Amino acid sequence: MSIESRPEAAGFCPIRIDRINGWLQRQVDSGRLAGASVLVSRSGIPALASTVGLADIAAAKPFDLDTIVRLYSMTKAVTTAAAMVCYEIGCFQLDDPVAKYLPAFQNTRVWTGGRLTDTEPQQSPMTIRHLMTHTLGLTYGFMQANVVDAEYRALGIEFPGARGTLAD
């Protein structure tokens, strides 16, 4: 499958759009990804359509634009894209505190490492920018990276809503 890309026709700077190719290639070169594809378009006009790396390492099969992949956590990408539309029209600022919209985050404590009870008050508020860049510090039980993840699993809350309602 081939898609002709035209950055200028889609309203993008070709030099800046090409930076995406370099970044994607670095992800493959570093071993973070075996292969990947990217498609950037505006108003149905492709600005970038490219692939790097391998779809199947053992078979040395190149990653193509029509390579079928499993996507995880797409709600985050879709929600972030929708939020950025709201940002563009001035509904919020990236440095707004999360607590402005979700008051329960006003006085959350921050884990300092060690035991689960080793926490301290926030030194600065969690912001929308933290949410958008996934640097808020929230985790999932399936990450299996620290005692917070373990506690989520022990309490059976690794998948909110799996046992009862989200409020539960």
C-alpha positions in Angstrom: 0.0 0.0 0.0 1.3 3.4 -0.9 0.0 6.8 0.0 1.3 9.9 -1.6 2.1 12.5 1.1 2.1 16.2 0.5 3.0 18.2 3.6 2.5 21.6 2.0 -0.9 20.7 0.6 -2.0 19.6 4.0 -0.8 22.8 5.6 2.4 21.4 7.2 6.0 22.5 6.9 7.8 19.7 5.1 11.0 20.1 7.2 9.1 19.9 10.5 7.0 16.9 9.3 10.1 15.1 8.3 11.4 15.3 11.9 8.8 12.6 12.7 10.6 10.2 10.4 13.8 10.8 12.2 12.2 10.3 15.6 10.5 7.1 14.5 13.7 5.7 13.1 15.5 6.4 16.4 12.8 4.4 18.2 13.6 1.4 16.0 17.4 2.0 16.1 17.3 2.1 19.9 15.4 -1.2 20.1 12.3 0.3 21.6 10.2 -0.7 18.6 10.8 -3.4 16.0 8.8 -1.4 13.5 6.1 1.2 13.1 4.1 3.2 10.7 2.8 6.8 10.9 0.2 8.7 9.0 -0.4 12.4 9.5 -3.2 14.1 7.6 -5.3 17.2 7.7 -8.7 17.5 6.0 -8.1 14.1 4.3 -4.8 15.2 2.8 -1.9 13.1 3.8 1.1 15.1 5.0 3.2 12.1 6.0 2.8 8.3 5.4 5.9 6.3 6.2 7.1 3.1 7.9 10.3 2.0 9.5 11.7 -1.3 10.8 10.2 -4.8 10.8 6.8 -6.2 11.2 8.2 -9.7 11.8 11.8 -9.8 13.2 12.2 -13.6 12.7 11.1 -13.4 9.1 12.8 -10.1 8.4 9.5 -8.8 7.0 9.4 -5.0 6.6 6.8 -3.0 8.3 4.4 -1.7 5.7 1.6 0.9 5.8 -0.9 -2.0 5.6 0.7 -4.0 8.4 -2.0 -5.0 10.9 -1.1 -4.1 14.5 -2.8 -4.4 17.8 -3.5 -1.0 19.4 -3.5 -0.5 23.1 -4.9 2.3 25.2 -6.4 4.2 22.2 -8.9 5.9 24.5 -5.9 8.0 25.7 -5.0 9.1 22.2 -8.6 9.8 21.2 -9.4 11.7 24.5 -6.2 13.7 24.2 -7.0 14.7 20.6 -10.5 15.7 21.6 -9.0 17.7 24.6 -6.6 19.5 22.3 -9.5 20.7 20.2 -11.0 22.1 23.4 -7.6 23.6 24.2 -7.4 25.3 20.8 -10.6 27.1 21.5 -9.5 28.2 24.9 -11.4 25.9 27.2 -8.4 25.3 29.4 -4.7 25.9 29.7 -2.1 23.1 29.8 -0.7 24.3 33.1 -4.1 24.4 34.7 -4.2 22.2 37.8 -6.1 18.9 37.4 -7.9 19.8 40.6 -9.6 22.8 38.9 -11.7 20.2 37.0 -11.4 17.2 39.3 -11.4 18.5 42.9 -10.5 15.1 44.4 -7.0 15.7 43.1 -6.5 18.9 45.2 -4.6 17.4 48.1 -3.4 14.0 46.8 -0.2 12.7 48.4 2.8 11.6 46.4 4.5 8.3 46.9 8.2 8.8 47.8 9.3 5.2 47.2 9.8 2.3 49.6 6.6 1.2 51.4 3.2 2.2 50.1 2.7 4.4 53.1 5.8 6.5 52.3 4.1 9.6 51.0 4.3 13.4 51.2 2.1 16.3 50.2 2.3 17.5 46.6 5.1 20.0 46.1 3.4 21.3 43.0 -0.1 20.6 41.6 -0.7 18.0 39.0 -1.5 19.7 35.7 -3.3 19.0 32.5 0.1 18.9 30.9 1.0 16.0 33.2 -2.1 14.2 32.1 -1.5 14.8 28.4 2.1 13.6 28.6 1.3 10.7 31.0 3.7 12.0 33.6 1.0 12.4 36.3 2.3 9.5 38.3 -0.8 7.4 38.1 -0.3 3.7 37.4 -2.0 0.4 36.7 -1.8 -2.9 38.5 -0.7 -4.7 35.4 2.5 -2.5 35.2 4.1 -4.6 38.0 6.7 -2.0 38.5 6.3 -0.9 42.2 4.4 -1.3 45.4 1.6 0.9 44.2 0.9 -1.5 41.3 1.0 -4.4 43.8 -1.5 -2.7 46.1 -3.8 -2.1 43.1 -3.7 -5.8 42.4 -4.1 -6.8 46.0 -7.2 -4.6 46.3 -8.6 -5.9 43.0 -8.7 -2.4 41.4 -6.2 -2.9 38.6 -9.0 -2.6 36.1 -11.5 0.0 37.4 -15.1 -1.2 36.9 -14.1 -4.8 36.4 -15.6 -5.7 39.8 -18.6 -3.3 40.3 -18.8 0.3 39.3 -16.0 2.8 38.7 -17.2 4.6 41.9 -16.8 1.4 43.8 
